[in-house]
Amino acid sequence: MSCNLLLVEDDALSRRNLAIYLQGSAHNVFQTNTGEAAVELMSRVNFDVVISDLRLPGRINGIDVLRRHAQMLPGKRLILLTAYGSDEVRAEAERLGALYREKPISMDDLLTTVETAA
């Protein structure tokens, strides 16, 4: 089943690779590299799944992106990716109803997480 995904990742190569893989599985992937741009996109597009890196340039981090999406469209799948994990970050993500995944994550695992949610 195809779904609208928002991928928020500041590392251009990682973002490109994830987007190509997810698009190859018939998903419609919107991409951005900042939390501010993600919030703007979320105001215009209804996303089934939001995947965000934790650390982003600017004032809005990945937790903030997921929090705003949860407020706008409750019940949608949220996924937080990070290479800088901690128990505190995990707990905050889980309070939002988000799945917490540490990098590196296999493409297959990410796809399974997305498709199980959608």
TORDREN-511781 format. One record per atom (N, C-alpha, C): x, z, y; atom name; residue number from 1; residue in three letters. Coordinates in Angstrom, 2 decimals, always signed. Each point is the difference from the previous one (the first is absolute). Layout:
residues N
[[X,Z,Y],CA,NUM,ala] ...
END
This chain:
residues 118
[[+0.83,+0.00,-1.17],N,1,met] [[-0.83,+0.00,+1.17],CA,1,met] [[+0.88,+0.00,+1.25],C,1,met] [[-0.22,-0.93,+0.86],N,2,ser] [[+0.77,-0.12,+1.23],CA,2,ser] [[-0.47,+1.02,+1.03],C,2,ser] [[+0.94,+0.52,+0.78],N,3,cys] [[-0.38,+0.94,+1.05],CA,3,cys] [[+0.86,-0.20,+1.23],C,3,cys] [[-0.49,+0.51,+1.13],N,4,asn] [[+0.76,-0.01,+1.24],CA,4,asn] [[+0.93,+1.19,+0.02],C,4,asn] [[+1.29,-0.28,+0.14],N,5,leu] [[+1.02,+1.06,+0.04],CA,5,leu] [[+0.71,-0.01,+1.34],C,5,leu] [[+0.29,+1.18,+0.48],N,6,leu] [[+0.88,+0.14,+1.16],CA,6,leu] [[+1.30,+0.62,-0.49],C,6,leu] [[+1.09,-0.69,+0.24],N,7,leu] [[+1.33,+0.47,-0.40],CA,7,leu] [[+0.79,+0.33,+1.26],C,7,leu] [[+0.35,+1.27,+0.16],N,8,val] [[+0.74,+0.47,+1.18],CA,8,val] [[+1.38,+0.44,-0.47],C,8,val] [[+0.99,-0.80,+0.31],N,9,glu] [[+1.38,+0.25,-0.47],CA,9,glu] [[+0.95,-0.53,+1.06],C,9,glu] [[+0.92,+0.84,+0.48],N,10,asp] [[+0.91,-0.43,+1.05],CA,10,asp] [[+1.19,-0.79,-0.51],C,10,asp] [[+0.33,+0.10,-1.27],N,11,asp] [[+1.10,-0.77,-0.56],CA,11,asp] [[-0.52,-1.40,-0.34],C,11,asp] [[+0.49,-0.99,+0.73],N,12,ala] [[-0.53,-1.37,-0.12],CA,12,ala] [[+0.12,-0.55,-1.41],C,12,ala] [[+1.12,+0.22,-0.66],N,13,leu] [[+0.20,-0.54,-1.35],CA,13,leu] [[-0.96,+0.66,-1.00],C,13,leu] [[-0.12,+1.30,+0.07],N,14,ser] [[-0.94,+0.71,-0.89],CA,14,ser] [[-1.43,-0.46,+0.25],C,14,ser] [[-0.37,-0.10,+1.28],N,15,arg] [[-1.35,-0.44,+0.35],CA,15,arg] [[-0.28,-1.40,-0.55],C,15,arg] [[+0.95,-0.90,+0.18],N,16,arg] [[-0.16,-1.37,-0.48],CA,16,arg] [[-0.15,-0.05,-1.51],C,16,arg] [[+0.86,+0.73,-0.71],N,17,asn] [[-0.05,-0.01,-1.47],CA,17,asn] [[-1.30,+0.59,-0.53],C,17,asn] [[-0.43,+1.10,+0.58],N,18,leu] [[-1.27,+0.61,-0.42],CA,18,leu] [[-1.17,-0.94,+0.29],C,18,leu] [[+0.01,-0.60,+1.17],N,19,ala] [[-1.10,-0.90,+0.37],CA,19,ala] [[-0.06,-1.21,-0.93],C,19,ala] [[+1.12,-0.60,-0.28],N,20,ile] [[+0.03,-1.16,-0.90],CA,20,ile] [[-0.54,+0.37,-1.37],C,20,ile] [[+0.42,+1.14,-0.51],N,21,tyr] [[-0.45,+0.43,-1.32],CA,21,tyr] [[-1.52,+0.25,-0.02],C,21,tyr] [[-0.48,+0.70,+1.00],N,22,leu] [[-1.43,+0.31,+0.06],CA,22,leu] [[-0.84,-1.25,+0.25],C,22,leu] [[+0.48,-0.90,+0.83],N,23,gln] [[-0.71,-1.26,+0.23],CA,23,gln] [[-0.03,-0.85,-1.26],C,23,gln] [[+1.06,+0.07,-0.78],N,24,gly] [[+0.04,-0.73,-1.27],CA,24,gly] [[-1.01,+0.50,-1.00],C,24,gly] [[-0.53,+1.19,+0.24],N,25,ser] [[-1.05,+0.56,-0.85],CA,25,ser] [[-1.37,-0.17,+0.65],C,25,ser] [[-0.09,-0.96,+0.91],N,26,ala] [[-1.26,-0.43,+0.64],CA,26,ala] [[-0.56,+0.99,+1.02],C,26,ala] [[+0.85,+0.86,+0.56],N,27,his] [[-0.46,+0.92,+1.03],CA,27,his] [[+0.31,-0.58,+1.38],C,27,his] [[-0.88,+0.29,+0.96],N,28,asn] [[+0.18,-0.42,+1.38],CA,28,asn] [[+0.79,+1.09,+0.71],C,28,asn] [[+1.26,-0.27,+0.33],N,29,val] [[+0.91,+1.02,+0.53],CA,29,val] [[+0.26,-0.23,+1.49],C,29,val] [[-0.33,+1.00,+0.79],N,30,phe] [[+0.35,+0.03,+1.42],CA,30,phe] [[+1.23,+0.89,+0.11],C,30,phe] [[+0.94,-0.38,+0.86],N,31,gln] [[+1.26,+0.73,+0.08],CA,31,gln] [[+0.31,+0.40,+1.44],C,31,gln] [[+0.62,+1.15,+0.12],N,32,thr] [[+0.50,+0.43,+1.30],CA,32,thr] [[+1.17,+0.96,-0.22],C,32,thr] [[+0.76,+0.21,+1.06],N,33,asn] [[+1.19,+0.86,-0.13],CA,33,asn] [[-0.08,+1.28,+0.81],C,33,asn] [[-1.12,+0.23,+0.70],N,34,thr] [[-0.14,+1.24,+0.78],CA,34,thr] [[-1.38,+0.61,-0.22],C,34,thr] [[-0.07,+1.29,+0.24],N,35,gly] [[-1.27,+0.69,-0.09],CA,35,gly] [[-0.97,-0.45,+1.08],C,35,gly] [[+0.52,-0.27,+1.18],N,36,glu] [[-0.85,-0.45,+1.11],CA,36,glu] [[-0.67,-1.33,-0.34],C,36,glu] [[+0.77,-0.94,-0.54],N,37,ala] [[-0.58,-1.29,-0.40],CA,37,ala] [[-1.00,+0.16,-1.14],C,37,ala] [[+0.27,+0.94,-0.90],N,38,ala] [[-0.91,+0.26,-1.12],CA,38,ala] [[-1.35,+0.50,+0.52],C,38,ala] [[+0.03,+0.93,+0.94],N,39,val] [[-1.24,+0.54,+0.55],CA,39,val] [[-0.79,-1.10,+0.70],C,39,val] [[+0.68,-0.87,+0.70],N,40,glu] [[-0.68,-1.11,+0.67],CA,40,glu] [[-0.67,-0.92,-1.02],C,40,glu] [[+0.72,-0.33,-1.07],N,41,leu] [[-0.58,-0.84,-1.06],CA,41,leu] [[-1.19,+0.67,-0.67],C,41,leu] [[+0.10,+1.30,-0.23],N,42,met] [[-1.09,+0.73,-0.65],CA,42,met] [[-1.27,+0.00,+0.84],C,42,met] [[+0.14,-0.15,+1.31],N,43,ser] [[-1.18,-0.04,+0.86],CA,43,ser] [[-0.74,-1.33,-0.11],C,43,ser] [[+0.67,-1.01,-0.54],N,44,arg] [[-0.59,-1.34,-0.11],CA,44,arg] [[-0.33,-0.44,-1.41],C,44,arg] [[+0.67,+0.57,-1.00],N,45,val] [[-0.14,-0.47,-1.38],CA,45,val] [[-0.39,+1.17,-0.90],C,45,val] [[-0.93,-0.24,-0.91],N,46,asn] [[-0.41,+1.01,-0.98],CA,46,asn] [[+0.93,-0.11,-1.20],C,46,asn] [[+0.91,+0.95,-0.15],N,47,phe] [[+0.96,-0.02,-1.10],CA,47,phe] [[-0.50,+0.83,-1.17],C,47,phe] [[+0.14,-0.55,-1.19],N,48,asp] [[-0.35,+0.71,-1.23],CA,48,asp] [[+1.10,+0.99,-0.37],C,48,asp] [[+1.24,-0.38,+0.31],N,49,val] [[+1.16,+0.82,-0.34],CA,49,val] [[+0.99,-0.04,+1.17],C,49,val] [[+0.54,+1.17,+0.34],N,50,val] [[+1.07,+0.07,+0.99],CA,50,val] [[+1.22,+0.61,-0.69],C,50,val] [[+1.11,-0.72,+0.06],N,51,ile] [[+1.27,+0.45,-0.56],CA,51,ile] [[+0.95,+0.18,+1.18],C,51,ile] [[+0.51,+1.19,+0.17],N,52,ser] [[+0.88,+0.25,+1.15],CA,52,ser] [[+1.25,+0.75,-0.41],C,52,ser] [[+1.10,-0.43,+0.58],N,53,asp] [[+1.24,+0.75,-0.07],CA,53,asp] [[-0.19,+1.25,+0.86],C,53,asp] [[+0.72,+1.06,-0.29],N,54,leu] [[-0.11,+1.23,+0.78],CA,54,leu] [[+0.69,-0.14,+1.34],C,54,leu] [[+1.27,-0.37,-0.02],N,55,arg] [[+0.79,-0.08,+1.23],CA,55,arg] [[-0.15,-1.38,+0.62],C,55,arg] [[-0.56,-0.01,+1.20],N,56,leu] [[-0.22,-1.25,+0.73],CA,56,leu] [[+0.52,+0.15,+1.42],C,56,leu] [[+0.44,-1.09,+0.62],N,57,pro] [[+0.41,+0.09,+1.39],CA,57,pro] [[-1.21,+0.27,+0.90],C,57,pro] [[+0.22,+0.61,+1.12],N,58,gly] [[-1.10,+0.28,+0.92],CA,58,gly] [[-0.52,+1.41,-0.19],C,58,gly] [[-1.17,+0.26,+0.60],N,59,arg] [[-0.56,+1.34,-0.01],CA,59,arg] [[-0.92,+0.27,-1.18],C,59,arg] [[-0.47,-1.03,-0.68],N,60,ile] [[-0.96,+0.16,-1.09],CA,60,ile] [[+0.71,-0.20,-1.33],C,60,ile] [[+0.06,+1.06,-0.82],N,61,asn] [[+0.65,-0.10,-1.30],CA,61,asn] [[-1.02,-0.37,-1.09],C,61,asn] [[+0.45,-0.10,-1.23],N,62,gly] [[-0.86,-0.42,-1.08],CA,62,gly] [[-1.15,+0.95,-0.29],C,62,gly] [[+0.24,+1.29,+0.10],N,63,ile] [[-1.08,+0.98,-0.18],CA,63,ile] [[-1.07,-0.20,+1.07],C,63,ile] [[+0.42,-0.25,+1.25],N,64,asp] [[-0.95,-0.25,+1.08],CA,64,asp] [[-0.83,-1.25,-0.26],C,64,asp] [[+0.65,-1.05,-0.51],N,65,val] [[-0.71,-1.24,-0.33],CA,65,val] [[-1.08,+0.28,-1.03],C,65,val] [[+0.36,+0.70,-1.07],N,66,leu] [[-0.97,+0.29,-1.05],CA,66,leu] [[-1.11,+0.91,+0.50],C,66,leu] [[+0.35,+0.98,+0.82],N,67,arg] [[-1.01,+0.91,+0.56],CA,67,arg] [[-1.03,-0.78,+0.82],C,67,arg] [[+0.47,-0.91,+0.83],N,68,arg] [[-0.91,-0.77,+0.84],CA,68,arg] [[-0.90,-0.92,-0.83],C,68,arg] [[+0.58,-0.59,-1.05],N,69,his] [[-0.83,-0.85,-0.86],CA,69,his] [[-1.04,+0.83,-0.73],C,69,his] [[+0.37,+1.18,-0.45],N,70,ala] [[-0.95,+0.88,-0.70],CA,70,ala] [[-1.14,+0.42,+0.92],C,70,ala] [[+0.28,+0.16,+1.28],N,71,gln] [[-1.04,+0.36,+0.97],CA,71,gln] [[-0.91,-1.19,+0.27],C,71,gln] [[+0.59,-1.20,+0.08],N,72,met] [[-0.78,-1.20,+0.31],CA,72,met] [[-0.84,-0.47,-1.19],C,72,met] [[+0.60,-0.01,-1.18],N,73,leu] [[-0.67,-0.50,-1.20],CA,73,leu] [[+0.27,+0.95,-1.17],C,73,leu] [[-0.71,+1.09,-0.05],N,74,pro] [[+0.22,+0.95,-1.09],CA,74,pro] [[-0.26,-0.63,-1.37],C,74,pro] [[+0.73,+0.48,-0.98],N,75,gly] [[-0.22,-0.45,-1.37],CA,75,gly] [[+0.82,-1.20,-0.41],C,75,gly] [[+0.79,-0.55,+0.88],N,76,lys] [[+0.86,-1.14,-0.34],CA,76,lys] [[+1.31,+0.52,-0.55],C,76,lys] [[+0.70,-0.85,-0.78],N,77,arg] [[+1.26,+0.40,-0.63],CA,77,arg] [[+1.12,+0.06,+1.03],C,77,arg] [[+0.74,+1.10,-0.01],N,78,leu] [[+1.15,+0.21,+0.87],CA,78,leu] [[+1.21,+0.29,-0.88],C,78,leu] [[+1.12,-0.65,+0.32],N,79,ile] [[+1.23,+0.19,-0.76],CA,79,ile] [[+1.15,+0.24,+0.98],C,79,ile] [[+0.71,+1.10,-0.19],N,80,leu] [[+1.16,+0.31,+0.83],CA,80,leu] [[+1.26,-0.24,-0.82],C,80,leu] [[+0.89,-0.83,+0.52],N,81,leu] [[+1.29,-0.27,-0.63],CA,81,leu] [[+1.09,+0.65,+0.83],C,81,leu] [[+0.97,+0.61,-0.65],N,82,thr] [[+1.10,+0.59,+0.76],CA,82,thr] [[+1.25,+0.14,-0.86],C,82,thr] [[+1.11,-0.14,+0.65],N,83,ala] [[+1.29,+0.29,-0.63],CA,83,ala] [[+0.47,+1.40,+0.42],C,83,ala] [[-0.79,+0.65,+0.85],N,84,tyr] [[+0.36,+1.31,+0.54],CA,84,tyr] [[-1.09,+1.01,-0.34],C,84,tyr] [[-0.29,+0.11,-1.26],N,85,gly] [[-1.10,+0.84,-0.45],CA,85,gly] [[+0.32,+1.48,+0.08],C,85,gly] [[-1.08,+0.76,+0.06],N,86,ser] [[+0.09,+1.45,-0.05],CA,86,ser] [[-1.34,+0.53,-0.49],C,86,ser] [[-0.01,+1.24,-0.41],N,87,asp] [[-1.25,+0.62,-0.44],CA,87,asp] [[-1.00,+0.07,+1.15],C,87,asp] [[+0.49,+0.21,+1.22],N,88,glu] [[-0.89,+0.08,+1.17],CA,88,glu] [[-0.66,-1.35,+0.27],C,88,glu] [[+0.78,-1.07,-0.07],N,89,val] [[-0.55,-1.34,+0.23],CA,89,val] [[-1.00,-0.34,-1.10],C,89,val] [[+0.35,+0.31,-1.23],N,90,arg] [[-0.92,-0.25,-1.12],CA,90,arg] [[-1.32,+0.73,+0.22],C,90,arg] [[+0.08,+1.28,+0.38],N,91,ala] [[-1.21,+0.79,+0.21],CA,91,ala] [[-0.85,-0.57,+1.13],C,91,ala] [[+0.63,-0.44,+1.07],N,92,glu] [[-0.74,-0.59,+1.12],CA,92,glu] [[-0.68,-1.30,-0.42],C,92,glu] [[+0.70,-0.84,-0.75],N,93,ala] [[-0.58,-1.24,-0.49],CA,93,ala] [[-1.19,+0.29,-0.90],C,93,ala] [[+0.14,+0.96,-0.88],N,94,glu] [[-1.07,+0.34,-0.93],CA,94,glu] [[-1.21,+0.59,+0.72],C,94,glu] [[+0.23,+0.74,+1.09],N,95,arg] [[-1.12,+0.52,+0.80],CA,95,arg] [[-0.83,-1.14,+0.58],C,95,arg] [[+0.66,-1.11,+0.29],N,96,leu] [[-0.70,-1.17,+0.54],CA,96,leu] [[-0.66,-0.83,-1.10],C,96,leu] [[+0.29,+0.35,-1.25],N,97,gly] [[-0.52,-0.80,-1.11],CA,97,gly] [[+0.89,-1.17,-0.34],C,97,gly] [[+1.22,+0.01,+0.52],N,98,ala] [[+0.93,-1.10,-0.23],CA,98,ala] [[+0.83,+0.24,-1.27],C,98,ala] [[+0.38,-1.09,-0.61],N,99,leu] [[+0.96,+0.06,-1.10],CA,99,leu] [[+1.39,+0.02,+0.60],C,99,leu] [[+0.86,+0.81,-0.54],N,100,tyr] [[+1.36,+0.17,+0.49],CA,100,tyr] [[+0.94,-0.62,-1.01],C,100,tyr] [[+0.83,-0.94,+0.45],N,101,arg] [[+0.96,-0.66,-0.88],CA,101,arg] [[+1.36,-0.01,+0.68],C,101,arg] [[+1.02,+0.35,-0.77],N,102,glu] [[+1.36,-0.02,+0.54],CA,102,glu] [[+0.67,-1.33,-0.32],C,102,glu] [[+0.80,-0.45,+0.95],N,103,lys] [[+0.79,-1.22,-0.18],CA,103,lys] [[+1.25,+0.35,-0.77],C,103,lys] [[+0.53,-0.88,-0.75],N,104,pro] [[-0.55,-1.34,-0.25],CA,104,pro] [[-1.18,+0.07,-0.96],C,104,pro] [[-0.96,-0.87,+0.22],N,105,ile] [[-1.18,-0.09,-0.85],CA,105,ile] [[+0.01,-1.38,-0.64],C,105,ile] [[-0.36,-0.06,-1.25],N,106,ser] [[-0.04,-1.31,-0.64],CA,106,ser] [[-1.21,-0.77,+0.52],C,106,ser] [[+0.15,-1.29,+0.09],N,107,met] [[-1.09,-0.86,+0.47],CA,107,met] [[-1.22,+0.14,-0.90],C,107,met] [[+0.22,+0.06,-1.30],N,108,asp] [[-1.11,+0.12,-0.94],CA,108,asp] [[-0.75,+1.31,+0.20],C,108,asp] [[+0.73,+1.10,+0.23],N,109,asp] [[-0.66,+1.28,+0.25],CA,109,asp] [[-0.83,-0.04,+1.27],C,109,asp] [[+0.54,-0.61,+1.04],N,110,leu] [[-0.74,-0.11,+1.26],CA,110,leu] [[-1.26,-0.85,-0.20],C,110,leu] [[+0.14,-1.12,-0.69],N,111,leu] [[-1.14,-0.87,-0.24],CA,111,leu] [[-1.08,+0.72,-0.81],C,111,leu] [[+0.40,+0.74,-1.01],N,112,thr] [[-0.95,+0.76,-0.80],CA,112,thr] [[-0.73,+1.03,+0.86],C,112,thr] [[+0.75,+0.67,+0.88],N,113,thr] [[-0.60,+0.98,+0.90],CA,113,thr] [[-1.01,-0.67,+0.93],C,113,thr] [[+0.34,-1.14,+0.54],N,114,val] [[-0.90,-0.74,+0.89],CA,114,val] [[-1.24,-0.45,-0.75],C,114,val] [[+0.18,-0.59,-1.16],N,115,glu] [[-1.14,-0.59,-0.71],CA,115,glu] [[-0.88,+1.05,-0.64],C,115,glu] [[+0.55,+1.13,-0.37],N,116,thr] [[-0.83,+1.09,-0.53],CA,116,thr] [[-0.91,+0.52,+1.10],C,116,thr] [[+0.53,+0.05,+1.22],N,117,ala] [[-0.76,+0.50,+1.12],CA,117,ala] [[-1.08,-0.99,+0.44],C,117,ala] [[+0.35,-1.26,+0.00],N,118,ala] [[-0.92,-1.03,+0.52],CA,118,ala] [[-1.11,-0.21,-0.99],C,118,ala] 
END
